[in-house]
Amino acid sequence: MPNLNPQDYQAIWLSFQVATCATLLSVPLGFAMAYFLAFSRIPGKSLIDGLINLPLVLPPVVVGYLLLLGFGDRGFFAPLLRALDLRIIFTMKGAVLASMVVGFPLLVRALRIGMEEIDPRLILASRSLGARWWDCLLSVIVPLSLRPLLAGMTLMFARSLGEFGATIILAGNIPGLTQTIPLAIYDYTNTPGGDSMALTLCLVSIVLSLLVLLVSDRLALRVRKGVTR
């Protein structure tokens, strides 16, 4: 099996950076949206839930094109981006944004399911003892949501590692700058004699995904032991 070249190592490192940034940046908003969907009773919640989960059913290329319309040089947010001196397209920021949008529903979905499984009596007990909503949030909901949070972060991280369609539309396929593992594999499959290198990167992607799952299971076990003490 061929050895990886420096450009391949850059793609692996960039994939890890993009997946990590996308996951960590999505956690605060993802937790807030999951809390809203799990505990609010306002009209129109189903519509908001549908919009959040829309990237799961849309082709990633469509998601990438919509992001390009919004964050491109002539997009809806172009004046704001120019005022902030930010550039999204064909940058690592674009790759992170694409991964955030595509993986965000998985994070919210896992968190929402976990929050909906919390015993309502625990929340009622804390409120009856005089706890404000933020006290209840920090003392009851957050500790009991750590395992679904880890599950959601794992799913989103793994999805970000494999993101292709939205990334190539918004961020392009620039070696050393926006080329992640899936984009590098795509390049090799379109290069004569590149099949062996494509297979090598596929194996690297599989190993990384397995490591993420193993680490997540280990952390979830430690969290469960800590909560049950």
C-alpha positions in Angstrom: 0.0 0.0 0.0 1.5 3.4 -1.0 2.7 5.9 1.6 0.9 9.1 2.2 2.4 12.3 0.8 2.5 15.7 2.6 -0.6 16.8 0.8 -2.5 13.8 2.1 -1.4 14.6 5.6 -2.6 18.1 5.1 -6.0 16.8 4.0 -6.2 14.5 7.1 -5.2 17.4 9.5 -7.6 19.8 7.8 -10.5 17.3 8.1 -9.8 16.9 11.8 -9.7 20.7 12.2 -12.9 21.3 10.3 -14.8 18.6 12.1 -13.6 19.8 15.5 -14.4 23.4 14.9 -17.8 22.7 13.3 -18.8 20.4 16.3 -17.6 22.7 19.1 -19.1 25.9 17.5 -22.4 24.1 17.1 -22.8 22.9 20.7 -24.2 26.1 22.3 -26.8 26.7 19.6 -27.5 23.0 19.3 -28.2 22.7 23.0 -30.4 25.8 23.0 -32.4 24.5 20.0 -32.8 21.1 21.5 -34.0 22.6 24.8 -36.5 24.7 22.9 -37.8 21.7 20.9 -38.0 19.5 24.0 -39.6 21.8 26.5 -41.4 24.6 24.7 -45.1 24.4 23.8 -45.5 27.3 21.3 -47.2 27.0 18.0 -45.0 26.5 14.9 -42.5 24.3 16.7 -43.0 21.5 14.1 -42.0 24.0 11.4 -38.9 25.0 13.2 -38.0 21.3 13.8 -38.5 20.6 10.1 -36.3 23.5 9.0 -33.5 22.3 11.4 -33.7 18.8 10.0 -34.0 19.9 6.3 -30.2 19.4 5.6 -30.7 15.7 6.5 -33.0 15.1 3.5 -31.6 17.7 1.1 -28.8 16.7 -1.2 -25.5 18.1 0.2 -24.9 19.9 -3.1 -28.2 21.7 -2.7 -27.2 22.8 0.8 -23.8 24.0 -0.5 -25.4 26.0 -3.3 -27.9 27.6 -0.9 -24.9 28.6 1.3 -23.1 29.9 -1.7 -26.2 32.1 -2.5 -26.1 33.4 1.0 -22.4 33.8 1.7 -21.0 34.3 -1.8 -19.6 37.6 -3.0 -23.0 38.6 -4.2 -25.0 36.8 -1.6 -27.5 37.9 0.9 -24.9 38.3 3.7 -22.2 39.8 1.4 -22.6 43.4 2.7 -22.2 42.2 6.3 -19.2 40.0 5.5 -17.5 42.9 3.7 -18.2 45.2 6.7 -16.6 42.6 8.9 -13.8 41.9 6.4 -14.7 38.2 6.4 -14.5 35.9 3.4 -16.3 32.6 3.6 -16.2 31.0 0.1 -13.0 29.1 -0.9 -11.7 29.3 2.7 -11.5 27.0 5.7 -14.3 29.0 7.2 -16.5 27.9 4.4 -15.6 24.3 5.0 -16.4 24.7 8.7 -19.7 26.4 7.9 -20.7 23.7 5.4 -20.0 21.0 8.0 -21.9 22.9 10.7 -25.0 23.2 8.6 -25.0 19.6 7.4 -24.1 18.0 10.8 -26.2 20.4 13.0 -29.4 18.3 12.7 -27.7 15.2 14.1 -26.5 17.1 17.1 -29.9 18.7 17.8 -31.7 15.4 17.2 -29.6 13.4 19.7 -29.9 16.1 22.3 -33.6 16.5 21.9 -34.3 12.8 22.3 -32.1 12.7 25.4 -33.9 15.7 26.9 -37.3 14.3 26.2 -36.3 11.2 28.2 -35.6 13.1 31.3 -38.1 12.3 34.0 -40.5 15.3 34.3 -40.8 14.7 38.0 -37.2 15.6 38.5 -37.8 19.0 36.9 -41.0 19.5 38.8 -39.3 18.6 42.1 -36.5 21.2 41.4 -39.0 23.9 40.5 -41.2 23.1 43.6 -38.1 23.6 45.8 -37.8 27.1 44.5 -35.2 26.6 41.7 -35.4 29.1 38.9 -35.4 27.9 35.3 -31.6 28.4 35.0 -31.0 26.6 38.3 -33.1 23.7 37.0 -31.2 23.8 33.7 -27.8 23.7 35.3 -28.6 21.2 38.1 -30.9 18.8 36.3 -31.1 19.1 32.6 -27.4 19.7 31.8 -26.1 16.8 33.8 -28.7 14.4 32.4 -28.0 15.6 28.9 -24.3 14.9 28.9 -24.6 11.4 27.3 -26.9 12.5 24.5 -24.6 15.5 24.0 -21.6 13.3 23.6 -23.6 11.1 21.2 -24.7 14.1 19.2 -21.2 15.5 19.0 -19.9 12.1 17.9 -22.4 11.9 15.1 -21.8 15.4 14.0 -18.0 15.0 14.1 -18.2 11.8 12.1 -20.6 13.4 9.6 -18.2 16.4 9.2 -15.3 14.1 8.5 -17.2 12.7 5.6 -18.7 15.9 4.3 -18.2 16.4 0.5 -21.1 18.0 -1.5 -21.7 21.2 0.5 -17.9 21.7 1.1 -16.9 21.4 -2.5 -19.5 23.9 -3.6 -18.9 26.5 -0.9 -15.2 26.0 0.0 -13.9 24.5 -3.2 -11.2 21.8 -3.4 -7.9 23.7 -2.8 -5.0 21.5 -1.6 -3.7 22.7 1.8 -6.5 25.1 2.3 -9.9 23.5 1.9 -9.1 20.0 0.6 -10.4 17.5 3.2 -10.2 13.7 3.1 -13.3 13.2 0.9 -12.2 15.8 -1.5 -8.7 14.3 -1.7 -10.3 10.9 -2.4 -12.4 12.5 -5.1 -9.2 13.9 -6.7 -7.5 10.5 -6.7 -10.4 8.7 -8.2 -10.2 11.2 -11.1 -6.5 10.8 -11.5 -5.0 7.9 -13.6 -3.4 5.4 -11.3 -4.8 7.1 -8.2 -7.0 4.2 -7.0 -4.4 2.9 -4.5 -4.1 6.3 -2.9 -7.8 6.7 -2.8 -8.1 3.4 -1.0 -5.4 4.4 1.5 -7.3 7.6 2.4 -10.5 5.5 2.6 -8.8 3.3 5.2 -7.5 6.3 7.1 -11.1 7.7 7.2 -12.4 4.4 8.5 -9.8 4.3 11.2 -10.5 7.9 12.3 -14.2 7.2 12.5 -13.7 4.1 14.6 -11.4 6.0 16.9 -14.0 8.7 17.3 -16.7 6.1 18.2 -14.4 4.3 20.7 -13.4 7.5 22.4 -17.1 8.6 22.5 -18.2 5.3 24.1 -15.4 5.5 26.7 -16.4 9.1 27.6 -20.1 8.2 27.7 -19.3 5.3 30.1 -17.4 7.7 32.4 -20.2 10.2 32.3 -22.7 7.5 33.2 -20.7 6.4 36.1 -20.3 10.0 37.3 -24.1 10.7 37.1 -25.1 7.5 38.9 -22.8 8.1 41.9 
